[in-house]
Amino acid sequence: MSEATLSLEGVSKVYNPGSAQAVQAVIDLDMQVTAGEIVALLGSSGCGKTSTLRMIAGFEEVSDGTILLKGREIHRLSPARRNVAMAFEGYSLYPPLTVRDNIAFALKSARLSRDEIARRVAEVAHLLKIEDILGRYPSSISGGQQQRASLGRALVRDAHLHLLDEPMGQLEPQLRALLRGRIKHYIKERGMTAILVTHDQTEANALADRIAVMEGGVLQQFATPAALKDRPANLFTGTFIGEPPMNVFLAEVGAENGSLRLRLGDDAELTYAATAFEEAVRSRLLERGRIAIGVRPHAVRLVEQGVPAHVAANQWLGDQSHIAAEFAGGLLVAVEHHRAPVRPGECIGVSFAPEDLHFFDAESGAAVSHGGRPA
Ligand SMILES: Nc1ncnc2c1ncn2[C@@H]1O[C@H](COP(=O)(O)OP(=O)(O)OP(=O)(O)O)[C@@H](O)[C@H]1O
C-alpha cells in the first residue's frame, strides 16, 4: 500500500465540554486513508460521521488528537489553508452567483486561465447533468440541482482531499445510480482521494474502496465492502451491513463423539462434524460455552431434513422470496432466489452450512470465527 495521504490519530470530538449538554460525538478515532482511495464513512444518524468530516475540513475543532494530510499537521489550520475541497450536505452555494460562477469560483481564485476554467466547468456540468442550469441562480433551482452544483464545485477543484457529505441524498434513485458510476470514474481517473459520508450502504458499496463503519462515535471496522460482509469484526458490523440483516441466535456449545453441537433455545439443535471447524475455533467455542451465531438470510438453506421452523410470512419481491419463520425462540429470515412455495403456518426444515456461520462472543460481540476459521 502506498503512503497514507490522510491520517487521523486519536481524534475525538466533544460538543459543549464540561456542561450538562456535553456530547461525545467522536471517540479516539484512528484511520489512515491512502492516496487515490475512496473511503465511505457509514453509520446511522448521530454516529459521528459528519463531525469527523467537518473536523477534517476544519469547520469543527478537534477536541483531541491529530490530523495529518500528506505528512502536514492540518487540524489547527483554517479551512482555506488545508487544501481540502468539500461538498456540503446543506449545499452552501453563494446566492449572488450563478451555478457556473459557483463552480468556477475556486478555479478563478487559483488564477487558472479562462479557457481552462470553461473546460473544467463544462466537464463537471456534463458529468452531473447540470449543463442546462449553469446560468441560473441557486434560489431558482431545485434542492437536487443545488446539491449537484455543490458537488460540482468541490469535484472541479484541485485539492489533496475531497470530502463529500451525503453527496446524493436529494436525488432520485435512477439519477443517483447513474451519477455514482460517473463520479467514481471521474475520481479514479484523476487519482483523487475522497471521503464521503453516507448512511446508504448501497452508495458506500458502489463508490468506496473501503468503508469505515461508525456507531456511537466509535469506529467499528474499516475494511473493503467484501471484508465487511465476509468477516465482520463484531456483531454490530455483522448486523448493520447486509440486507436483510444477518440472523443472530444465542447457542450453548457442546462436543461429543467427534461432533459439535449448538443448542439454540429449548427446541432447536445444530450438529456438525467437529472437523468442519478449525481446532482453534472449536476450542474458542467450547471455552466460552455460550456463543452468538450469525447467519445471513441468503445463506439459510431450506431442506426437508433440516431443523424445523414455522413460516410466519413469505413475501415475493419480484426477484426473490423473503421468508420469515419462527425458529429457536426468535424469527429467522431466509432469502430464496426463486418463488419459494411455502405458506404461513407451514413447517419447513432449515440448515446452515458450517462455512456460512459467523460466531461472536455472546458478551462483547467481538467476532470469534467466520466460516470455520478464526476471526
Ligand atoms: N453542533 C453540535 N452541538 C452539539 N451536539 C452536536 C453538534 N453537532 C452534532 N452533535 C451531536 O454529535 C453526535 C454526532 O453527530 P454527527 O452529526 O456527527 O452524526 P452523523 O452520523 O453525521 O449524523 P447524521 O447522519 O444525522 O448527520 C450526535 O449526537 C449529534 O447530536
The ligand as a MOL file (V3000), in Angstrom:
LIG
                    3D

  0  0  0     0  0            999 V3000
M  V30 BEGIN CTAB
M  V30 COUNTS 31 33 0 0 0
M  V30 BEGIN ATOM
M  V30 1 N -23.0170 21.4830 16.9450 0
M  V30 2 C -23.3490 20.4920 17.7610 0
M  V30 3 N -23.5820 20.7120 19.0700 0
M  V30 4 C -23.8980 19.7100 19.9140 0
M  V30 5 N -24.0120 18.4180 19.5300 0
M  V30 6 C -23.7940 18.1310 18.2400 0
M  V30 7 C -23.4660 19.1430 17.2880 0
M  V30 8 N -23.3100 18.5510 16.0670 0
M  V30 9 C -23.5450 17.2340 16.2470 0
M  V30 10 N -23.8260 16.9740 17.5500 0
M  V30 11 C -24.1140 15.6530 18.1500 0
M  V30 12 O -22.9780 14.8140 17.9370 0
M  V30 13 C -23.3840 13.4940 17.6250 0
M  V30 14 C -22.8180 13.0940 16.2630 0
M  V30 15 O -23.4030 13.9280 15.2620 0
M  V30 16 P -22.9850 13.8560 13.7190 0
M  V30 17 O -23.7250 14.9340 13.0020 0
M  V30 18 O -21.5180 13.8420 13.6100 0
M  V30 19 O -23.5520 12.4290 13.3300 0
M  V30 20 P -23.9180 11.8430 11.9040 0
M  V30 21 O -23.6020 10.4040 11.9800 0
M  V30 22 O -23.2920 12.6070 10.8320 0
M  V30 23 O -25.4940 12.0240 11.8680 0
M  V30 24 P -26.4540 12.4770 10.6410 0
M  V30 25 O -26.3680 11.4010 9.6080 0
M  V30 26 O -27.7880 12.5740 11.2970 0
M  V30 27 O -25.9070 13.8000 10.1680 0
M  V30 28 C -24.9000 13.4840 17.6770 0
M  V30 29 O -25.2840 13.0390 18.9560 0
M  V30 30 C -25.2620 14.9440 17.4830 0
M  V30 31 O -26.4940 15.2360 18.1000 0
M  V30 END ATOM
M  V30 BEGIN BOND
M  V30 1 1 1 2
M  V30 2 1 2 3
M  V30 3 2 2 7
M  V30 4 2 3 4
M  V30 5 1 4 5
M  V30 6 2 5 6
M  V30 7 1 6 7
M  V30 8 1 6 10
M  V30 9 1 7 8
M  V30 10 2 8 9
M  V30 11 1 9 10
M  V30 12 1 10 11
M  V30 13 1 11 12
M  V30 14 1 11 30
M  V30 15 1 12 13
M  V30 16 1 13 14
M  V30 17 1 13 28
M  V30 18 1 14 15
M  V30 19 1 15 16
M  V30 20 2 16 17
M  V30 21 1 16 18
M  V30 22 1 16 19
M  V30 23 1 19 20
M  V30 24 2 20 21
M  V30 25 1 20 22
M  V30 26 1 20 23
M  V30 27 1 23 24
M  V30 28 2 24 25
M  V30 29 1 24 26
M  V30 30 1 24 27
M  V30 31 1 28 29
M  V30 32 1 28 30
M  V30 33 1 30 31
M  V30 END BOND
M  V30 END CTAB
M  END
